[in-house]
Amino acid sequence: MRAFGISARGAAPGPLDLPARDPGPGEISVAIEACGLNFADLLMAEGSYQEMPEPPFALGMELAGRVLAAGEGAHNFPPGTQVAVFAGSGGLAETGCFASARAVALPPGMPAVEAAAFQVAYGTSHLALWHRARLRPGETLVVLGAAGGVGLTAVEVGRLMGARVVAVARGAERLAVAEAAGAHHLIDSATADLRAELKALGGADVIYDPVGGEAFEAAFRAARPEARILAIGFASGSVPQVRANHLLVKNLDLIGFYWGGYLAFRPELVAESLRILLGWYAEGRLRPHIGAVLPLDRAAEGLALLRERRATGKVVVTI
């Protein structure tokens, strides 16, 4: 079958011809229709991700498609069921076999392209804000990288949770996307004094940071007492270093967050979070913003959009 991924350790990602297989116990076989790209796919392509399959393997952490067959013990997804799967890898291929515990049935009428863009971005933002940061109505939420794949969902989810949302992004075009997603205040990180702008707005109760680098430093200094700071990722390539004594002065919480980790030790939280999110989707309160849709033979272009931080919202590859 056609696929796109890593052929050997140290090799650059490219087209692959991988064997298809039948589902094993607890697995479902899926005809993949769409795959959402994530920053973690870049790390995996570079060999620096914390969970690396043995090559050859297809990239693509989250996917959507139609169940072809179910293995022993995976009877909750009969053939023909439309599902989304957080697979960790294997999404950039024509078919794949995945643990049924990683799959969720889609609401009627949800397109595969939207489903493939849903789980990681919305799941990350909701579980981080709801469970880890304990975001409350009326609080000020500052979202760095607010026009990116996860940042944009944090704007939407924060607004639905009743927060006053401050979106930080680079350039008027990207800020307009964040405003359309529900941001109350906009700050252009390319031109503004971020710390001064945030202080003028009264500071931050919760900081959602998938960027790192200088933006983290500026937002950190604008945190209110008892603020919660979520370290989601480091798209800037720079990992901030925080002195512990600085946390004491304002009684700050610095919270690390990795959505995929919860699948291993608190899967019930992931399931509850996705139930809430898919309910919001079914009610028309969420709609994934998809910045680019590309065919499988242009998957490398999709990764380049992420690497160069040119994407707004999600990049999705159709199979």
Secondary structure by P-SEA (a helix, b strand, c coil): ccccccccccccccccbbbbbcccccbbbbcccbbbbcaaaaaaaaccccccccccbbbbccbbbbbcccccccccccccccccccccccccccccccccccbbbbcccccaaaaaaccaaaaaaaaaacccccccccbbbbbcccccaaaaaaaaaaaaaccbbbbbbccaaaaaaaaaacccccccccccaaaaaaaaaccccccccccccaaaaaaaaacccbbbbbbccccccbbbbbcaaaaaaacccbbbbbaaaaacccaaaaaaaaaaaaaaaaaccccccccccccccaaaaaaaaaaacccccbbbbcc
